Amino acid sequence: MQLRVITPTAVCFDQKVNRLVAEAPDGFFGILPNHIDFVTQLMPGVLIYEPEDDGADHFLAINSGTLVKCGDDVRGAVRGAIEGDDLNRLRERVDTEFRWQDEDERDARSALTRLEATMVRRFRDLEMAGR
């Protein structure tokens, strides 16, 4: 199967895999070749995959998203992803990088809220000036 994981800014993983384990809202699931096609939401957590050329488990931390399995293609669209082979190191990187992303998103939402409030005030001022 060809597993491709994308974020809003990049393709962060694109490799052939023998199997995949992930978590959806209703629990963990596994995908092997010839698995039925489906779409599911992904929970924040760790995707476990086995590369086609390697029998060992590898890990990809994700920050929620959607997974689509269609034929031999498995596509994940996620907010953030970090690849690693050591779960302890991966956890440290996730704590740092995902927290940073959350702070940036919070700042962007705050700026948007201020912009919307300013627009509403300006429209109100224009309406009052027109009377």
N, C-alpha and C positions, 0 to 999 in steps of 0.2 A: 504494500500500500504506500502511496505517496502522501506523507503528512506535511502540510504547509500551515504554519501559524503566522498570522499577520497582526500587527498593531496599527493604530492610526498613522504611524509614521514610517513603518518599515516591514519588510518580510523578515521575521526574526528566526524562522526555522523552516527548512525545506529539505526533506530527506526521506528515503525509503525506509519503512519500518515493518517489522513482522507482527507487532502487536502494540496496543495502546490501552492504558487504563486511565480513566478520568472520573471526575465527580460532577453529577448533575443534581438538580434540586431534590430528586427522589432517591439519590444514593449513587454509589460507585458503579461503573459499568466498564466492560472490556470490549475491545474491537479486535477481531482477527480477520485475516483475508476472507473474502466472500461473506462477510457480515451483511445483514440486510441494510439497505439505505435508510437513513433517518436524520433528523435535525434535533438538537437539544441545546438547552442553555448550559453553560459551564459555570460552576461555582469557583470562587477564588480558592486556589490550592495548587496541587502539584500533579501534572500529567506525568505518568510513567510510561516510557516507551522502550522498545527493544529495536535498535537499528538493524537493518537487513544484514549487514556485514559483521555484526557483533552480537554475541549471545548475552551480554550484560544489560542490566537495567540502567537507563539514563533518565534524567529528570528535567522537567521544564515547569518552573513556577509561573502561574498565570494569575491575572487580576480580573477575573470574570470575563464572560464573552459568550460566543455561540459556536457550536461545532456542527458541521455538515458532513455527512458520509454519503458519497455518491459514487458507486462503482469502486474503482481502486483509489479514488481520491478522498482524502480526509482533510477538510479545511477548518481551521479555527480562526475566528476573528476575536481578538481579545484586547482589553485596554492596555495591558502591559505583560511582558514575558521576559523571564530570565532563565537561561540554560545553565545547568551545572550537574556534576557527578557526585559531589559531596553534599549530603542533605544539610549538615550543620552550617557549612559555608553558604549554601543557597539560602537558608533561613535568614542569616545575617544580611545578605544582599537584598533579599525581599523586604525585610524590615526597613532598611535604609532607603532603597529606591522607590518602593511603592508608597512609603510615607511622604517622600519628596513629591511624587506625582500627585498624591492627594492634596498636599498643601498648594501646589500650583493650580489644581482644579478649583480649590476653594477660593483662591485669590481671583481666578478668572470669573467665577460665578459672582463674587462680590463686586468686581468691576462692572460686570454686566448689569447687576441690580442697580448700581449707582447711575449707570448710563440710562437705563429705563426710567428711573425716577426723575432724572434731569429732563428727559424728553417729555414726560407727562407734565412737568411744571412748565416747560416752554409752550406746549400746546395749550395749556390752561391760560398762560399769559397772553398768547395770541388770541385766544377766544375772548378774553376780557378786553383786549385792546380793540377788537372788532365791534364791540357793542357801543 
